[in-house]
């Protein structure tokens, strides 16, 4: 990983008597695309606003290149922000919107023009200089806002749900564009979203937050494949991971196995070793299994398909087991429909085991 650019050290923030950040520790690197992901109200925007300088932390430190900056005003930081409501100046054309900051700094007109043109090319709006911003589509306006932030050549770009106002298709397009732009400018992007798919598809690093605390920091693959606790496991994935209660048992032909309702699942050697070593033998634990790791079988207890959902390349079948909703992913050409009866088993090499009380990964 490249050099550390920003370090958040034990950051806390209180609003009145509500603590909204509870000790955030995070290193952000040069050239990294890092996303803060979490449910509404978990403290993502507050963290971003502290990095930008719009908010002062109640405790802890913000270091930029090793220097404490929490008292430095926003305009003195080499950081720019793009908001969801991009607030372009309606009376200025595209060129003047993007060049606004440079104009204020009395940068030479021809230099501004060159820089704006370069930015427009990067965001895919070549030739739009003289356009009226109020007549642009939402996606085009957001590109102008991004160009306006990037033209100042910041070291870091903060993006707070920048695509939230766009419809699904343009949003997807802009996600790819943004990723390309980040590669091209080679600066750090800190992105805030509550959309897990967006976070996974764009980021080098995802920081999952809940209730003012970081739950996990990792690559999208780490976060998806090895969630550190039940919260992360349940928050990531669409549809969400399925959870079962399983008793850790040993004996007979099964070796070490989990008893989940009326069926038993053999544990892999590796899982069995951890369960044993950490003292869970005989205990009831939480077992997480992604919909793609549930397999249709010919035999076994049958369950009625309650919902059939065809999503083009794949199909989800929903049923209940032990009183809980379960989602199973299968091929698009599955013959099963609502009302049919199916049997299933779990891929035992894909189980996620969590402590039944704390929800921490075993
Ligand atoms: P969202 O996805 O909804 O934007 P978020 O994760 O970005 O949520 P924050 O905006 O950081 O969450 O807010 C965290 C908590 O702090 C919320 O409970 C919010 O109501 C509270 N909060 C944020 N700003 C202020 C403020 N200026 N005064 C008082 N409370 C605030």
Boltz pocket constraint, residues with backbone or C-beta under 6 A from the ligand:
constraints:
  - pocket:
      binder: B
      contacts: [[A, 15], [A, 16], [A, 20], [A, 38], [A, 39], [A, 40], [A, 41], [A, 42], [A, 43], [A, 44], [A, 45], [A, 46], [A, 47], [A, 194]]
      max_distance: 6.0
